[in-house]
Amino acid sequence: MESEQLLTGSINYGSHPDNNDHLEKGFPTTRRLSSSVAAEYCCVEGGDEDLYLQQAAVFIEDAIQYRSINHRVDANSLRLYRWYYSRIWQWGLGLTIAVVLTLAFIERPSSFSYTSDPRFRPPPWEPPCGLTEGIEIFCLVIFAIDLATKSYLIGWEEFRQCKWLIVYILAVSASVIDWALTLSMYCDQNLRVRRLIRPFFLLQNSSLMKKTLKCIKRTLPEIASVILLLALHLCLFTMIGMLLFAKGENPKQNGEWEAYFRDLPTSLSSLLVLLTTANNPDVMIPAYSLNRGYSIFFILFSGFGTYFLMNLLTAIVYNQFRGYLLMSVQASILRRRLGVRAAFEVMSCQGRGQDATHSEEHVERVRVDASLQVMARVQMKSYYRQAIIKRVQQLSDGFIQWEAFRRLFDELDKDRIKEHPPKPEYNSSLLQRLQLISSHYYVTVVGNAVALTNVMCICTILVLDSEKSIAERDDYYMEVINCFFILYYLMEMSLKILAFGWRGYLSYRNNIFDGLLTVCLLVLQITIFATYRLPFPKWNPASRGLMSLWEMVRLVNMLIVVRFLRIIPDIKLMALIASTLVDLVKNLRAFAGILVVVFYVFAVLGIWLFQGAITAPRQMSVMSNSSMENITVECGSYEQLGYWPNNFDDFASSLVLLYNVMVVNNWQVFMDAYTRYTTEWSKVYFVSWWLTSSVMWVNLFVALILENFIYKWDRSVMCSVADVERTGYETTVQLMFREQIQEPTEEELVTQLHQHPHLHLS
């Protein structure tokens, strides 16, 4: 789970009147505190040594996770605070959010049917009244506990300034009221407002999602200017098109008017769809067949609109969003520096409490043994802890100055270099020779070539047998080939284990992937032999057990094809692309989370607006597929294309329909169908979804993928393939923009520490 700060927006970073002046006038990034300021930092309430160490440990944890330090710092509150951010509670809270979002699949209208096609869909399973409501009230109780804990830890003054927590109270309260109404109506409530509120619980649990949402809100004015220009372009060409393709006296020459320019709404929607190229060249064919000159109109419209304005919109969205995101990341870096500075100050107070003979000198330094005690308490990744402790132990004078203390935590921004265990040592000369050969790079190259050969053999047999039925296939040759290759894979795995040892073999991620698939292939092959005996020509025994011979052979072939992905770590560019995708899943999930929220909200709105709007004709429900061809429908329409499973009759089918519209291929078919079955105003819903998902968010997500890849490529351009495999790049949004971020000044840190509501520094 992503660590979430208790307080979002309440710390006005950079808002101090003098902050910008410090940046502009070029103040140094480090500066010693004056004696008057330093003396105030030793008046921390409850100053026993254990409390100092506990406070310092929590402040460092806040710095690691980019959390706000504006929370209670007494002993009991710190224990509650660490419990709140423990892995158990955070994972439990994340699971609760996932459960409450998943309820939409079970509630009425239920998605529990094998198909969403209204022609063949059986009555779905409906949960009994009280089942989903019982699960939901349990989740709401968890949210209430989460809200109460947050409110207590930050205090009343900070709570009043936090808009997210105030909205959190309103969301929980509205959900409980709507839940009570559902029970009072015996679960026969069609409009459940709380379904629209549920995505908020996902948003408020992620600080990065909050930042992303805030950045999007600030970017909207810049987006609106380009959308206005796009709307002007659309309206201008719509009026020109209506004049150009007006209804004439000859009915044979009115094809363009009748299909695309009959009235203003039809003309607007036709050209809007042309912006996405979904109806190109269909929209121009009736006019183009009459006169080739008409193509100039459509080329000018799509050329300027699609290839200039739409790409300009994408560039503006990315540029403006990146700027605001950079400001947000700047605030996150300030939180990290502030947490480290707060830990230093409370530790220096603890040091001066033991030796009152030194006044200012002890304020600017902390004891090494106290730092080691604090680091032992901090919950962090073990390799970062070991790196920091190693640097602390290298200090010989027994004290750490502020600058040295701050630089200790630069280790958090460094890449983790994965050290593989040493190779085993053998006394036998034969084993030593085998170890030398098996650990050579060319063994991996030969293994990749063999894997490629195996895939090519499978591909050749599939091409030769593509027209044959299962009964006509002869699995003998494929099974013999697979046996040979599986034996080679087993031998290769055994030699690598011999060369590197078990621990060394498992320290490589590609070896784990390769070895796991090899073991699965071996087990499947032994199962085939045990069930169907050894292969022989015309070998096609009767089916036995749970799977037929062909199904087992097909499963073996699929595993062999998947195993071919082992070549990815051995090709530098492919390894970087794969690691970029993994990092996107791990570290950029907040951006995908916003997309999930938008999907969820639009799916709920779609069910409210269009549930049951499209119903298949009764005769279609009883006809076979062959007899359906005799029904006359318009070519290219929703009915003719058989798009019946795409509807808003339940939550799952709504998500699929929204995804199909986001892809924009044939999205005009859905818009036209719901316009015919409901009203012209339904176009507003589909156009809004297209603008939100396809124009803004998907393009932004693609731009961030590029940012992530460029960041990793720049850092690994001088590395070899082996170095890329050994280096665990910790790609976060903060690190992606690290080079553009300016370090906060000493005055900014001091100002923020003075404003701490619970530390009582004066």
Buried (B, 14 or more C-beta within 10 A) or exposed (E): BBBBBBBBBBBEBBEBEEBEEBBEEEBEBEBBBEEEBBBBBBEBEEBEEEBBBBBBBBBBBBBBBBBBBBBBBBBEBBEBBBEBBEEEBBEBBBEBBEBBBBBBEBBBBBBEBEEBBBBBBEEBEBBEBEBBBEBBBEBBEBBBBBBEBBBBBBBEEBBEBBEBBEBBBEBBEBBBEBBEBBBEEEBEBEEBBBBBBBBBBBBBBBBBBBBBBBBBEBBEEBBEEBBEBBEEBBBEBBEBBBEBBEBEEEEEBBBBBEBBBBEEEBBBBBBBBBBBBBBBEBBBBBBBEBEEEBBEBBEEBBEEBBEEBBEEBBEBBBEBBBBBBBBBBBBBBBBBBBBBBBBBBBBBBBBBBEEEEEEBEBBBBBBBEBBEBBBEBBBBEEBBBEBBBEBBEEBEEEBBBBEBBBEBBEBBEEBBEEEBEEBBEEEEEEBEEBBEEBBEEEBBEEBBEBBEEBBEBBEEBEEEBEEEEEEEBBBBBBBBBBBEBBEBBBEBBEBBBBBBBEEBBBBBEBBEBBBEBBEBBBEBBEBBEEBBEEBEEEBBEEEEEEBBBBEBBBBBBEBBBEBBBBBBBBEBEBBBBBBBEEBBEEBBBBBBBBBBBBBBBBBBBBBBBBBEBBBBEEEBEEBEEEEBEEEEEEEEEBBEBEBBBBBBBBBBBBBBBBEBBBBBEBBBBBBBBBBBBBEEEBBEBBBEBBBBBBBBBBBBBEBBBEBBBEBBBEBBEEBEBEEBBBBEBBBBBBBBBEEEBEEBBBBBBBBBBBEBBBBEBE
